[in-house]
Amino acid sequence: MHLRSVRRTLITTTALGLALASAPAVAQPRTAVSTNAPVKVVLTVQGPDGRLFKGRIKTKGHEVTTATGGTHACDGTNGGAHPSAVPTPTAALDDAARKRHFTWDGRGTPRSTTTRSTP
């Protein structure tokens, strides 16, 4: 009888251990992963009088300041529509302008706004 009781306890303990080991972990809040790591891109910038920049540029999303647009985030978050910043083409343009000392201009617009150019 004693052997039967020990055997039952051993089987129950083993089954419980296996069940706990294979159970999914309790959900923990995820920490934000930084996706705004600098990247190297190949960029060509043409101006009205010819090429202003052609080459590799290291960039990541950041605030840009232009004469008509003022200062705004150019990091892909689109006013909070996306949770994390990322490198963007406009940020790369801004970095190239700083590196080669040329100017550019433009306005940041909300994602839902359509802009048109006029001649």
N, C-alpha and C positions, 0 to 999 in steps of 0.2 A: 504494500500500500504506500509506504514512504517513497519508494522509487517512482511510482506513478505520479505522485504529487510533485516531486522534483522535476520529472520529465515535463509535466504540464506547465510548471513555472518557467522552465527553460524555453519551451516552445512559445509561450505567451510573451516572454521578454524578447525573444528573437523576432517575433512577428511585429511587436510594437516598435522595436528598434528599426526594422526595415521600413515600416510605415512612416516613421518620423524622418528617416534619412531620405526617403523619396518624395516627401511632401514639398510643395513649392515654398520657397522662402517668403516670409512676410514682406509685403510691398513696402519699400522704403522710398522716401522722396528722392528723386534723381537730382543730382547736382548738375547745373548747367555746364555743358561741355563747350569749351571755347572753340568756336569754328572760325574765328577771325584771325587765324594764324597768317603771317605774311606769306605771300606766294610770289613767284617770279613769273611774269607774263611777257610776251612779245607784243609790243605796241607800236603802231604807226599813227602819227598825227599829221594830217594835211591841213595847211592853212590856205588862205586865198592866194598867197604868193609862193606856195610850194610846201615842201615837207618841213615840219617843225621838229619832229622827233621820230626816230625809228630805232628800236632796240629793245633790250630786256629791261624791265623795271620791277622792282620789288614793291609790293603794295599790300595793303589791307584796308578794310573799311574804316573810314574816319570822317570827321567833320570837314566840310569844304566851305570856303567863303568866296563868293563871286560878287561883282559889282551890282548886278541886277537881282540876284537871288539871295544875297545875304549869306548868313552862316546856317548850314543845315547838315544833318547827319546823312552821310552817303555811305551807308553800311549794310544795305539790304533789309533793314528792319521795317522799312516803309511805315513809319509812324506807329509802330507797335503791332503791325499785322504779322510779323515774324518774330520769334522769340530771341534769336541770336544774330549777332552781327557777322557779316561775311565780307570778303573782298569784292569790290564792284568795279565795273569798267570806268565809271566816273572818278572813283578814287584813284585808279591807275592813271587817268589823264591828269588829275591834280598832282600826283607825285611826279609825273614826267615834267609838268610845267615848273615845278619847284626845282627839279634837277637841272633842267636846261634853260631856266629863266625866261620862259615865255608866258604870256597871259592867255586866259580863256574866260568865257563868260557863259552863264546859263542860269536857269531857275530850277529849283527843286520843286516838283509838283507831287501832290498826293497820287497814289496809285489809281484812284478812281477818276482823276481829272484827265481829260483829253486836251492836248495842246495842239495848236496849229501854227504853222509858220506863215508869215505874210511876206510877200516880195518887197 
